[in-house]
Amino acid sequence: MFDIKGKVIVITGAGGVLGSYLSVELAKLGAKIAVLDLNEESAKRVANEIKAIGGEGQSFICNVLEKQSIEEAKEKIISAFGKVDILMNAAGGNSPKATNDDEQLGDPGAKTFFDIDKQGIDFVFDLNIVGTILPTQVFAKNMEKGVIINFSSMNAYRPLTKISAYSAAKAAVTNFTQWAAVYLAKKGIRVVAIAPGFFLTNQNRFLLTDEKGELTPRGKKIMQHTPMGRFGEPKDLLGALVWLMSDEAKFVTGITLPIDGGFLAYSGV
């Protein structure tokens, strides 16, 4: 069951913390991985890790915000692997430029919601929602009975303080997942998403831990509201993803699956 051997999986943002881990682990299960990232060195590093374990993986430079760049990557992937079975839109993240300091208005001297400039908002929206829509446009067009997996977030369910743009962008990812699932259903393409809870990544580490690696007050709040009492680890995503990618989930589409250690279920009381 849950066999993905021989599947060609395209992973955007594959040079990141989660994307790189999943690329290697999915390759261990026999999938062929197209490693896409804007950072050429990061993509090559992941592809080399895959090859080092005897897996099949190739790196491709790709800017998920430029359709031509995605089209060029797709052509190279088809040339290398012959097809695309699964697209995993893992590119995303937050930015300090789209983050305010205060949880509620009224903290004197803090950077407030009103101080966030449009450039920061544009960056976060583009990276998360445009960077999901454009690869879906390009790869789904010629995909046959494939699977598209998007990366949503707990923020889509419960917007967190300080990160209004990121919360709204991830809510858009969940909504787009449902929309695309309906639109592509008759073509045999399933569209689903996962909503990770709190995983330490390069984009959120500055909010959750300090320079010494200790939890910030925000990080401590998250732990208090996560029944399992820890941050997620990349391996916590793997089982759910393999199931969603496999033929055993062939009647599953349009859902967003929380993987959060119980955060969404806990009211705080």
Phi, psi and omega in degrees: 000158176057043183272126176239015181300131178085352178288139176266116185246123175265125182238115175276155183062029187286352177272354181282179183301308182284316183299320181292316179300312183294325178302312182292316183292322178292326175295324177299332181271007174098003177282155175260124192251125169264110186269108182252131176200153177290329179272110184300318182295320179296317180297316180296321180300315181293317179299321179293324176298319179296314180296326181295335179262008179086014180269175178253119179202142176225147181262146179219130174287133181206129172259110186289355178259003178233114185300321180298321178297320179292318178300318180295319178296319180299316180301318180292323180293315179298320178296322183280319188246344177088343183193173170227123179263323188221135172246125175245109181276084183262354178291135181167183178143175180252178178213143174302334181291343179247023184237129174264166186270331186264143178282327176222150181296134178134001179268106185300134175085352182279153170289119186259174174306324183286347180268353181285129182270165185297327181301316179294318179296314180301317182300313183290318178295314182299311184299318187273314184261314177295322179289354172259318183293314185296313176298327178295317176303312187290311187278329182287338185302321182245013181279140178243119178049049182259188180226136174242127180241120180259159178252105173267212185192162170304331181297338178291334180265315182228098182300129181272152177297156174080338188235063184298316183294316180296317179299314181293321180295320179289327173299323177294324178297316178298316179296316179296325177302314178295316181299311183293328178299319178291313186297323187260000187301317183288347175272358179082017179259125176266139179234120182224173177216157169247151178239088179297147170283235187253108177242136178285119178231175179295334184277333184246356184302325182294338179272331191256338179225155178264188184299334180271358182086005178277155180294136170284169174307323178294317178299321179294321177300317180298317179298323180293337182253010176248105185307326180282351169070027178204164171286154175290154174246150182310324182294342179291342180271339193297311184300316180296319181294317180298318177299312182296329180283336190279164179292340179293343178258028189293346177254014182253116176205154177080004183263158167239121187260114177290136174228087200220009180065020178094004184303314184293330183280344188264125182277347183096359181239000000 
